[in-house]
């Protein structure tokens, strides 16, 4: 079996749904278990999904249980993602001076979420899903990307370059989307969404001691085409995502010329149901279903299927 690196980028609630749909489609089509990845790099929603993969919790059983109990799935998801707090988080963003640098992207991310939330509900969801692993760290190489507000630097938890923290704390820090979630305090420093530095951080797979045979990148925030009818901030975020990803992919390909790289991105069907607010809980199920439909075509394409055949089938 080939050695595989799995990179899970940010993308809000819609991005998390895209990850779930893509990974489930990959497993159904090839029989490959994402947890077999030699290394996983997760950012923001990708960090949460990375933890779920390593914790063998990649299923929708809990959502099915909620549905059978008569609960609205959007409300169920909202309760596991958002917990209101006093609006002190916004003050922290302002005092850390981050506002001018991300004002335009922040407009889109915060749209429809006027309150400031804590990541506590997300942490509780993770604890209930992966059990004791939430208080430890996966035995297999796993990197959770966050951003240090003081140092203005990317922080790869799970490596020697970052403080040692429980998985749940790293995921909370990586998921603290600007103006939506309160920054997460770790040892007196404030950490936020790793997407502030990069939507994918593909280059971190190069920390693996040896070249990997295949790197699979799932990039919800780097679609190849503009969103039809998209708002101005959506185009800004998409172009930023594509640009950063292109630079990182170029570095990986130059460093590991013999490594195959497969990038999976949302198509028009997924984008149409994900916009305009990537953080909306009621967009998760439509995005998940649209992803399954799009992956049926994407994975069957000869250029993609041949790579999968070479490495994971």
Long-range contacts (C-beta under 8 A, 24 or more apart in sequence): 1-36, 1-311, 1-312, 2-212, 2-213, 2-214, 2-310, 2-311, 2-312, 3-38, 3-210, 3-212, 3-213, 3-214, 4-32, 4-36, 4-37, 4-38, 4-212, 4-213, 4-214, 4-215, 4-216, 4-311, 4-312, 5-37, 5-38, 5-39, 5-40, 5-41, 5-205, 5-208, 5-212, 5-214, 5-215, 5-216, 6-34, 6-37, 6-39, 6-40, 6-41, 6-50, 6-53, 6-215, 6-216, 6-218, 7-40, 7-41, 7-42, 7-46, 7-200, 7-201, 7-202, 7-204, 7-205, 7-215, 7-216, 7-217, 7-218, 7-219, 8-40, 8-41, 8-42, 8-43, 8-45, 8-46, 8-47, 8-49, 8-50, 8-218, 9-43, 9-44, 9-46, 9-195, 9-199, 9-200, 9-201, 9-217, 9-218, 9-219, 9-220, 9-221, 9-222, 9-241, 9-245, 10-43, 10-44, 10-45, 10-46, 10-193, 10-194, 10-195, 10-199, 10-200, 10-220, 10-221, 11-44, 11-45, 11-46, 11-199, 11-220, 11-221, 11-278, 12-44, 12-45, 12-109, 12-177, 12-220, 12-278, 12-279, 13-45, 13-77, 13-81, 13-278, 13-279, 13-280, 13-281, 13-283, 13-284, 13-287, 14-220, 14-270, 14-273, 14-274, 14-278, 14-280, 14-283, 14-284, 14-287, 15-44, 15-45, 15-46, 15-220, 15-221, 15-278, 16-45, 16-46, 16-48, 16-49, 16-284, 17-283, 17-284, 17-285, 17-287, 17-288, 17-291, 18-218, 18-220, 18-266, 18-270, 18-274, 18-287, 18-288, 18-291, 19-45, 19-46, 19-49, 19-218, 19-220, 20-49, 20-58, 20-60, 20-288, 20-291, 21-287, 21-288, 21-289, 21-290, 21-291, 21-292, 21-295, 22-218, 22-264, 22-291, 22-295, 23-49, 23-53, 23-58, 23-218, 24-58, 24-292, 25-291, 25-292, 25-295, 25-296, 25-299, 26-216, 26-295, 26-299, 26-308, 26-312, 29-295, 29-299, 29-308, 30-308, 30-312, 30-313, 31-313, 32-308, 32-312, 32-313, 34-58, 35-140, 37-140, 37-216, 38-140, 38-141, 38-208, 38-212, 39-140, 39-141, 39-142, 39-143, 39-205, 39-207, 39-208, 39-212, 40-140, 40-141, 40-142, 40-143, 41-143, 41-145, 41-156, 41-200, 41-201, 41-202, 41-204, 41-205, 42-142, 42-143, 42-144, 42-145, 42-171, 42-174, 43-144, 43-145, 43-174, 43-193, 43-194, 43-195, 43-198, 43-199, 43-200, 43-201, 44-145, 44-174, 44-175, 44-177, 44-193, 44-194, 44-195, 44-199, 45-175, 45-220, 46-200, 46-218, 47-144, 47-145, 47-146, 47-170, 47-171, 47-174, 47-175, 47-194, 48-122, 48-126, 48-171, 48-174, 48-175, 50-142, 50-144, 50-171, 51-126, 51-130, 51-133, 51-134, 51-138, 51-142, 51-144, 51-167, 51-168, 51-171, 52-126, 52-129, 52-130, 54-130, 54-133, 54-138, 54-140, 54-142, 54-167, 55-126, 55-129, 55-130, 55-131, 55-133, 55-134, 55-138, 56-130, 57-129, 57-130, 62-129, 73-284, 73-285, 74-281, 74-282, 74-284, 74-285, 75-281, 77-281, 77-282, 77-284, 78-281, 79-121, 80-121, 80-122, 80-124, 80-125, 81-117, 81-121, 81-122, 81-125, 81-281, 82-113, 82-115, 82-117, 82-121, 82-281, 83-117, 83-118, 83-120, 83-121, 84-115, 84-116, 84-117, 84-118, 85-116, 85-117, 85-118, 85-182, 86-116, 87-115, 87-116, 88-116, 88-182, 89-116, 89-117, 89-181, 89-182, 89-183, 90-116, 90-179, 92-182, 92-183, 92-190, 93-178, 93-179, 93-183, 96-149, 96-150, 96-183, 96-190, 98-149, 98-178, 98-192, 98-196, 102-178, 102-196, 104-233, 104-236, 105-178, 105-233, 105-236, 105-237, 105-240, 106-178, 106-179, 107-233, 108-231, 108-233, 108-234, 108-236, 108-237, 108-276, 108-277, 108-278, 109-177, 109-178, 109-179, 109-180, 109-237, 109-278, 109-279, 110-178, 110-179, 110-180, 110-279, 111-233, 111-276, 111-277, 112-277, 112-279, 112-280, 113-179, 113-180, 113-277, 113-279, 116-179, 116-180, 116-181, 116-182, 117-180, 117-181, 117-182, 118-181, 118-182, 119-172, 119-175, 119-176, 119-181, 119-182, 119-184, 122-171, 122-172, 122-175, 123-168, 123-169, 123-171, 123-172, 126-167, 126-168, 126-171, 127-168, 130-167, 133-167, 134-166, 134-167, 134-168, 135-166, 135-167, 135-168, 136-166, 136-167, 137-166, 137-167, 138-167, 141-208, 142-167, 143-201, 143-204, 143-207, 144-170, 144-171, 144-173, 144-174, 144-194, 145-174, 145-194, 145-197, 145-198, 145-201, 145-204, 146-170, 146-173, 146-174, 146-176, 146-184, 146-191, 146-192, 146-193, 146-194, 147-191, 147-192, 147-193, 147-194, 147-195, 147-196, 147-197, 148-189, 148-190, 148-191, 149-183, 149-189, 149-190, 149-191, 149-192, 150-189, 150-190, 151-189, 153-197, 154-194, 154-197, 154-198, 154-201, 155-191, 155-194, 156-201, 156-204, 156-207, 159-204, 159-207, 163-187, 177-279, 180-279, 195-221, 198-244, 198-248, 199-240, 199-241, 199-244, 199-245, 200-241, 200-244, 200-245, 200-248, 201-248, 202-245, 202-248, 202-249, 202-252, 203-248, 203-251, 203-252, 205-252, 206-251, 206-252, 206-255, 206-256, 211-255, 211-256, 211-258, 211-259, 212-256, 212-259, 213-259, 213-260, 213-311, 214-259, 214-260, 214-261, 214-262, 214-307, 214-310, 214-311, 214-312, 215-252, 215-259, 215-260, 215-261, 215-262, 216-262, 216-264, 217-245, 217-249, 217-261, 217-262, 217-263, 217-264, 218-264, 219-245, 219-263, 219-264, 219-265, 220-265, 220-266, 220-274, 222-263, 222-265, 223-265, 223-266, 223-267, 223-271, 224-265, 225-268, 227-268, 227-271, 227-272, 227-275, 228-268, 228-271, 228-272, 229-275, 230-271, 230-275, 230-276, 231-275, 231-276, 234-275, 234-276, 260-307, 260-310, 260-311, 262-304, 262-307, 262-308, 264-295, 264-298, 266-291, 266-294, 267-294, 267-297, 267-298, 269-293, 269-294, 270-294
